[in-house]
């Protein structure tokens, strides 16, 4: 069995996961990352996407995150999400509302940098929408 490490997935609303896990796949801004025990210390931002958590028991659970950051240490990983829910609870309607809200925010954006960040967030949400529809 692979080495286990502590993993926590926290959103402002609740603690979603606090378990010993053998593997976590996170949607880092610069690309998907697989975190295992003894991972090099890393801090990374998270984009909207799916977090796949493999518990020490072997069970895999998936969560949808809408941004945030991860703090990775050799013995633990903490993902602080802007918002997160179990993947099974995400509906196409919920995601569509987030997309529409982001589109409205782009229209109100005052600076180029802010508008660019919102446009990237919209792209990530749209890609996530494709995954949800396919599931």
C-alpha positions, 0 to 999 in steps of 0.5 A: 500500500502507498504511504498515506498523508493528511489531506484537508479540503476546506471551503468558506462554508465547510470542511469537506475532507479531513482524511488520510489519503494515498493520492490527490489530483488537483487542478493547479493553475499551471496544470493538473498535479498529482500529490503523493506522500513525501511530495516536495513542499509546494504552494500553488493556485487552483483553477476551477476543476475536479479534485480526485481524492484516493483515500488510504482505504482505496476509495476514490471521491471527487469534488468540484472546486472553483479556485483557491490554493493548495499548500503541499508538504511532505506529510500533508496537503491542504486545499483552501478552495474559494468554493467546493462541493462534492462532484455528485452534487454539482448540476448543470444549472448550478454551473450555468448560473456561475458562468452567467454571473462571471459573464456579467462581471466581465461586462462590468470589469474596469481594468484589463488585468481584472477582465483577463482574470475573469475571462480565464475563470470563464474559460475554466468554468466552460471546460468544467461545464463540458465535463459535467455534461459528459458525466 
